[in-house]
């Protein structure tokens, strides 16, 4: 199941994609990673879907990554008398701590911590930004606002505060339960919502304790102020354009997306572009041309992966959505402009042995025309640094750890395989050439560039670069015994 592309596809599982037949079809259509969205569904639902993914993995003998996406804290208003009320632009509206049902003039905001940080002039967004309020006054007990953009407001709609860093823990009690459950399942990646500061990552990192990769979802404008530090502390980053697009003006989102992807490339961290990529395919069998261009733009910008949410979780055409995304990526990566853009984004390697070797790997691959770059890795670090270089040849990653192989399924250009560790350079070359041919990357006579670390099996020791040729099978020969004399010996005839 070799993919004929470098960027990866994440498909969210849900009611429309819970049975074994559909999940297998999603994988065959191009899904490399499956997302379990803990904002919806029970633990039992996620367990069943996870088990099916692992069966598909066994049936196809291909490592598959599973991403657990935590819900994070959700700010919501209280109940409204009659279920909904119309807010008129220009009128005043109060948010307070009174649990009584709301009216056209007020509603409860059951988050006392917000009253301490809201200041005059800030904006409050309700119902995914459909309604906008401007703060006129706040005394710690109530927030008086003016309705700038009115509309119908219903019970329990969400509240966004784009202009403030909120004193709210990133992990709720629900998130902690979901995280422990996901880690017990054996997921490879955990996505953390509502990150605003680098320190927001610490608690999740301590709980995960190396059992999975930590993916930071960037959906708060405050996070952009410390972007490089947040990226550095993350194992991967998701551009979560849903909430980010609510709290930022729409015209700023494309530039912010490019900035985040560039930071990820600089730090060698996988990047994911998510939300509303093929939104119309929730109900239509084909995307709009604008949506196809949106997916293509993320690929031109160098994203490691693009993600489907409702399109594959609850839409009417989940398999078709993966298939069209696969085709868009395939076409983009064959455009000569794509390689020009990827090369223009090239970052200088860090002054480390691993980066020096992987930078040389990229150059050697181009000079000798290697058909594959083979990386031996235990922790996955070597393959990640090789992917940062965006070589022209695909990256064939060989690891003795299934967990590492699965985690690398998210990473640009990496084709993950599991193979026993090697003990010498000769064993390394033999295994690399054999696996490159078996996996469909090379033919006899082709060259591959191989990198590894010595001593073998020790993480963080990338220090070896080797060029090898796929051996041409010897013709079988048949030895015919003849009477020996001083003038002749055994005669060998071609079979």
N, C-alpha and C positions, 0 to 999 in steps of 0.2 A: 504493500500500500504506500508506495513512494508518492508524495505530492509533487506536482510539477510547478511549484511556486515556493517562494520564501516566506512571505507574510502568512500568519496563521489566522484561523477562524475560531471564535468562541461562540458556542450556541447555548442559550439558556434553556433549561428543561422546565416544563410546566404541564398544565392540563392537556395541551395539544401535542405533547411529546413525552409521554410517560410510559408508553408500551414498548416492548422489546423491538418490534418491527420498525417503529418510527425512529427510535434511537439508533438502531443499526443503519437505517437509511440516511440519517443525518451524518453519521460518520463516513459512510461511503460517498456522500455528496461533498464532503470536504471539511467537516468539523474536526478540529484537532484537540479542543478543550471543551468540556461541558461545565456549565455554570449552574450551581444550585443556589437559588435566590431565597435567602432566609427571611425576606420580608413577606413571603407567601408560603403556604404549605406547612405540613406537620413534619416532625422528625421521621415519622413512619413513611411519609411520601418521599422524602429525600433518601432514606435508606433504600427504598425499592428502586429508585432511579439510579442510585450509585451502584447497586448490585448489577443492574442491567449493563451499565457502562463497563464494569469489570468483566462481564461475560463477553461483550463485544471485543474488549481488549484481548481476551484469551483466544477468541475465535479467529481474530485477524493477526494475532501475534505482533501487535503494534502498541507501544506505550501510549496511553491516553492520560491527559491531565484533567483533574477535577478541581474546580474553583468554588469555594464556599464564600458567598457574598453576604456579609453581615448587614442587618438592617440599619443599625446605628440609631442615635436618638432622633425622635421625630417630634417637632414642635407643632402642636395643634390647638385651635381654639376649643372652647367647651360647646355645650349644646345650645341650640337656638329654639325659641318657642315656635312651634309649628314646623320645625325642621329646616326652614330657610327664610331669608329676609333680603330685601333689595336695598343696597347701599347706593345712595345718590351722590354723584360727584359734587364736591363743594361743601357737603355737610360735615359736621363733626361726628366722630365716632370714638367711643371710649373702650379700652381694654382694661379690665380690672380683675380682682381676685374673688369676686362674688360668684359662687357656684350656681346662682339662679339662672334659668334659661335666658339666652340673649334676646335682644330686641333690635329695632332699627337704629338705636342709639348706643348700644353697649353689648359687650359679650365678655365672658370669662376667659382669661388667659391663664391656664393652670400650670404656669412655669414661673414660680416666684423669683428664680435667679435672673430672669430677663429684666425685671423691674429695676435692678441695680445698675444695669449697663446701658439701658436705652437713654439717649440724649436728644435734646431738641434738634430738629433738622434732619434726623435720620429717617430712612424709609422702612416701612414694614410691608411685606408682600404676603398676600393671602391667596390660597388656592392656586399654587404653582405660578404665582405672579399675575394672575388674571385681575386681581384687585390690588391697588397700591394706596397705602396710607402714608401721610407725612406727619411726623411727631411734632406736636405743638407744645406739649408740656409733659413732664413725668415727675411724680413725687414719691416714687417707691411703692405706692399703693394702687395708682391707676395711671394709665398712659392715655393722654388726650391727643387725638389725631384729627387730621382733615382728610377726607376721601378725595384722592387725586384721580384715580381711575375706579369708577363704580361698577356695580354688577350684582348678580345674585350670589349671596353667601350662604352656604349650607353648614350643617353640623360638622364639627370635628375636622374642618379643613386645615391644611398645613399652613404654618407661618414661617417665613424666611426673613432673616435680618441681615442683609448684605453688607451693612456698614459697620458691623461690630464683631469683635472676637468674643464669642459667648462662653461663659464659665460653666460649660456642660461637659461631663465626662464623655469620651468617645464611645466607651463600652457601657451599655446598659446591662441590667441584670439578665434580660432576655439574650443579649449578645453574648454574655459570658456562658450561659447555658448552651447556646447554639454553637459557640466556638469549641467548647469541650466535646460536644457531640460530633462536630465536623472533624476534629482531630482524631477522635476515636474511630471514626469511619476510615480515615486514612487519606483525606484530601491532600493535594499537592500545594494548593494556593489558598490563602485566606485574604479576602478583600475587606479593608477597613474603611467604613464610611465616616463622614463628618470631620475629617482631619483638618485642623486649623493651624497647628504649630508642630514643630519637630517633637516636642515632648509628648504629644498625643500618641505617639507610636510606642512608647516605652512599655505600658501595661500589656498590650497585645503581644509585643515581642517577648516579654517574660513568660506569658502563658504558653505561647507557641513553642518556645524553647527549641528551635531548630527542627520541629516536626513538620513544618510546612513553610513555604515562602510567604512573605508578608507583602501584599499588594495594597498600596495606598490609593484611595479614590480621591482625586482632586475635584471637589465640587463646591468649595468655599473660597470666595475671593481673598480672604485673609491668608489662606495657604500660599498664595502666589507671592506674598511679601517675603517668604522664607523658602522659596521653591527649591533652590539648590541643596539646602540642608535637608529638606524633607525627602528629596530624591535620593540623596546620599544614604540616608538611613533606611530607605525602603529596598525591598528585593525586586519590586516591579511597581509600575504606576499606571493608573487608569485615568484617562481624561473623561470624567463622568459628566457629560454635557447636559444631562437632564437638569439637575439642581444648579450646575454652573451657569447654564443658560437662563435660569430663572433669576439668579442674583447678579449676573452681569448683563449689560446691554447686549442685545444680539450681535451688533456689529463688532463687538470686542472678542467674541468667542473664537472665531477662526484664528486670529492672531495669538490668542492665549494658547490655543491647541498647538500651534507651531512652536511656540516658546517652550511648552512642556515637553514636546517630543525632542526638541533640540537638547534640553537639559538631560533627558534620559539617555540620549546618544552619547553625550559628553561623559556621563558617569557609567556607561555600559549597563544600564538597567532596562529590562524589557518594558515596552510601552504599549498600552491598549487604548484604542479610541472606541467609545461606546455611546449608546443612546440615540435612538431615532435614525439609525443609519439607513434602514429600508422600511421606514414606518408604514408606508402605504401598503406593504405586503402583509400587514395584519389582516387585511380584507381583500386584497387584490393579488392576482397571480404574477404580476410583473411590477417592478418598481418604477417610480418616475425617473426621468432623465436627470433631474437634479439630485436625486438620491444616489444614482449610479455615479455621478460626478463627486458626490460627497465621499463615498467609499474610495473612489480612485484618488482623491486628494490626500486622504490619510495614508495611502500606500506610497504616493509620490513623496510625501513628507517623511517617510521612513519608519512608520509605525511597525512594531513587531506583530501586532494582532489587531483585528477589528472584531467587534462583538455584536451579536444579535440578542435583543431582549425579548419584548413581547412578540416580535416576528416569529421566533421559534418556540416560545413558551406557551402562547395562547392564541396565536394567529391561525388563519385558515390554511396557510401554505408554508409550513415550517421547512420542509425539505427543499421546496423551490427557492426559499429565501437563502438557504445555505448554498445551493447550487449556483444561483446568480452571483452571490458574493464571491464564490470560488472562481467563476468565469471573469468577473471584473478584475480580480487580483492577477489572474493569469495574463490577461491582455495588457494591463499596466506594466507588469514586469518584463514584458517583451518589447515595450516601447523603448527605442534608443534614448529618449529623453529621460526615462526613469534612471538608467545607469548614470547619466550625466549629473542628475540631481543628487543621487545617493553619493557619488564621488565628491560632489561639491560640499556635502555636509560632513566630509571626513574630518575626524578629530585627531589631534596629535596624541600618540600613545603616552601613557604615564611612564615615568622612569622606573619601571619594574621589569624583572626578567620575563614575567608572563606576557606583559604588553609588548615587550620587544620581540619576543618569539612570535606572537600572533600578528604583529605588524609585518614581520618578515614573511610569515606564512601567506599573507595576502599578496605581497609582492612576488614571492616565488611562484605562487599559483598562476599569476598573470604571465610571468616570464616563460615558464616551461609549459604553459597550457594544460595544467593539471585539471582533470575532470572532477576531482573532489578534494576537499580539505578534510582530513581525518583527524579528529581530536580524541585522545584518550583522556578520560576525566573520571575522578572519583566523586568529587563534590559538585561538579558541574561548572566550576569556575573557568576552566580552560575553554569550554565551549561558549560560555558567555562572553569572554574576552575576544574569542574568534568572531562571534556574531557582531560585536561592536565594530569590527573592522569592515563588515559587509563585503566579504570576498566575492569574486565573480563566480567561483565554483561553490556548489552546495557543501554544507558542513555535515559530514557523517560523524556523529558523536557516538563513541563506544565507551560504555561504563559497566562495571560489575554490579552496580546498584540499580534495582528497578525503580526505587523512589526518585533517584536522580534522573533517570531516563524519562520518567513521567513528567517531572517538573520542567524539563527542557523542551517538552512538546509545545510550550508557549512561545519559544524563542525563535526569532527570525532566522530562517535558513537552516535550522538544525533538524536533521533526521536522526532520531534517537534510536539506539539499539543497546541491547544488554548482552554482554559476553564476559566470560571469566577473565579475571585479571591476568596480565602477562608478567613474566619474570625476567625477560631479556629483550634486547633490541631486535634480535632475530625473530623471537616469538611475536613481538609487536608488529613487525613488517608483514609477517606471514598472516597474522589475524586480520590486519588492516586490508591487505589486498584481497583476501578471501571474502571478507564481509562486504567490501566495496563492490565486488563482482556479484555476490549473492543478492545484494539489495538493489541492484540495477543501476549503479552509478558508474561502472567501469567495464570495459571489455579488455580482452588480452591485448597487451601492447600499450594500453593507456597508462598515464602516470598519475599518481596521487601524491599530495603533500601531507605528511604526517607530523603531528606535534604531540608531545607527551611530557611527563615529568619523571625524572629519575632522582631517587629510587622510585620504582613503580609502586603505585597504590597509596602513596602519601599525598594528601591534598595540598595544593598550593606550591607545587614544585615544578611548574612548567618551565623546562629548560632545554628541550630537545626538539630539533626540526630535521626531518628526514624526507627525501624524495625517493619514491619506490615505483617500480613498473609492474603492472599486472602481468604475471608470467604467461607466456604462450604455451599451451599444453604440448608436450613432446609427442611426436608420432610413436605409436606402439611399434616395437620391432620384434622379430622372431629370430632367435638364434638357432642355426642349423649346425649341428655337430658334424665335422668332417675329420678325416684322418689328418692328424697333425704331422707336418714335416718341418724341416728347418726353414722352408720358404713360405709356408702359410700358417695361419692361425684360424680361429673360428670365423665363419662367414656369417654376416648379418644381413638379412633380407627385410625390406620394408613389408609390414603386415598388409 
